[in-house]
Amino acid sequence: MNRRERWQPVLDAEVHRWKAKSYNQLVSELAEEQAYEVELEGKAYQVEVQLLEDTDRYVHVGIFVDNGSIPASFRPLSESFICDRPQS
């Protein structure tokens, strides 16, 4: 199993966690980029979550995972999703 395949479960879990949040939670929590460390099976992973776009219709969220090493951090594993703004 290569490095990126080992990162995939971490990315999947973080995407699931962030997708479960409401639009208002996302906007509030991502007013500034979030960067933190998670551990899986005794290994540490770096996670960054950013608000990529904030439009009048939706927010676009990006999630990036790597193992914290310099070469790996230049090309993290990533995924993004869109959360629609609630209609008034």
C-alpha positions as CSV (number, residue, x, y, z in Angstrom):
1,M,0.0,0.0,0.0
2,N,1.5,3.3,-1.0
3,R,1.5,6.5,1.1
4,R,-1.5,8.1,-0.5
5,E,-3.6,4.9,-0.1
6,R,-2.8,5.1,3.7
7,W,-4.0,8.7,3.8
8,Q,-7.3,7.9,2.1
9,P,-9.2,6.7,5.3
10,V,-8.1,9.9,7.1
11,L,-9.4,12.1,4.2
12,D,-12.6,10.1,4.0
13,A,-13.3,10.5,7.8
14,E,-12.5,14.2,7.7
15,V,-14.7,14.8,4.6
16,H,-17.5,12.9,6.3
17,R,-17.1,15.0,9.5
18,W,-17.1,18.3,7.7
19,K,-19.9,17.5,5.4
20,A,-22.1,16.8,8.4
21,K,-21.9,20.4,9.5
22,S,-24.5,23.0,8.6
23,Y,-23.9,25.9,6.2
24,N,-23.7,28.3,9.2
25,Q,-21.3,26.1,11.1
26,L,-19.0,25.8,8.0
27,V,-19.0,29.6,7.5
28,S,-18.3,30.2,11.2
29,E,-15.6,27.6,11.7
30,L,-13.9,28.3,8.4
31,A,-13.6,32.1,8.8
32,E,-9.9,31.2,9.2
33,E,-8.3,28.1,7.7
34,Q,-8.3,25.1,10.1
35,A,-5.1,23.1,10.4
36,Y,-4.8,20.3,12.9
37,E,-3.3,16.8,13.4
38,V,-5.2,13.5,13.7
39,E,-4.0,10.1,14.5
40,L,-4.9,6.8,12.9
41,E,-3.4,3.5,13.8
42,G,-0.6,5.1,15.7
43,K,0.4,7.5,12.8
44,A,0.0,11.2,12.8
45,Y,-1.6,13.1,9.8
46,Q,-1.8,16.8,9.0
47,V,-5.3,18.0,8.0
48,E,-6.1,21.5,6.6
49,V,-9.6,22.7,5.9
50,Q,-10.3,25.8,3.9
51,L,-13.2,27.8,2.6
52,L,-12.3,27.9,-1.1
53,E,-15.4,29.9,-2.2
54,D,-18.1,31.8,-0.4
55,T,-20.8,32.8,-3.0
56,D,-24.3,34.0,-2.6
57,R,-25.5,30.5,-3.3
58,Y,-23.0,28.1,-1.7
59,V,-19.7,27.6,0.1
60,H,-17.0,25.4,-1.4
61,V,-14.9,23.6,1.2
62,G,-11.5,22.0,0.6
63,I,-9.9,19.3,2.8
64,F,-6.2,18.4,2.5
65,V,-4.3,15.5,4.2
66,D,-0.7,14.6,4.3
67,N,1.8,13.0,6.7
68,G,3.5,16.2,7.7
69,S,6.8,15.5,5.8
70,I,8.1,18.3,3.6
71,P,8.0,16.4,0.3
72,A,4.5,15.0,1.0
73,S,3.1,18.3,2.0
74,F,3.7,19.8,-1.4
75,R,1.1,17.4,-2.9
76,P,-1.5,16.5,-0.2
77,L,-4.4,14.2,-0.9
78,S,-7.5,16.4,-1.2
79,E,-11.2,16.5,-1.8
80,S,-13.7,19.3,-1.9
81,F,-17.5,19.6,-1.5
82,I,-20.2,22.3,-1.9
83,C,-22.7,23.2,0.7
84,D,-25.7,25.2,-0.5
85,R,-26.7,28.3,1.4
86,P,-30.1,27.9,3.1
87,Q,-32.9,29.6,1.3
88,S,-34.7,32.4,3.2
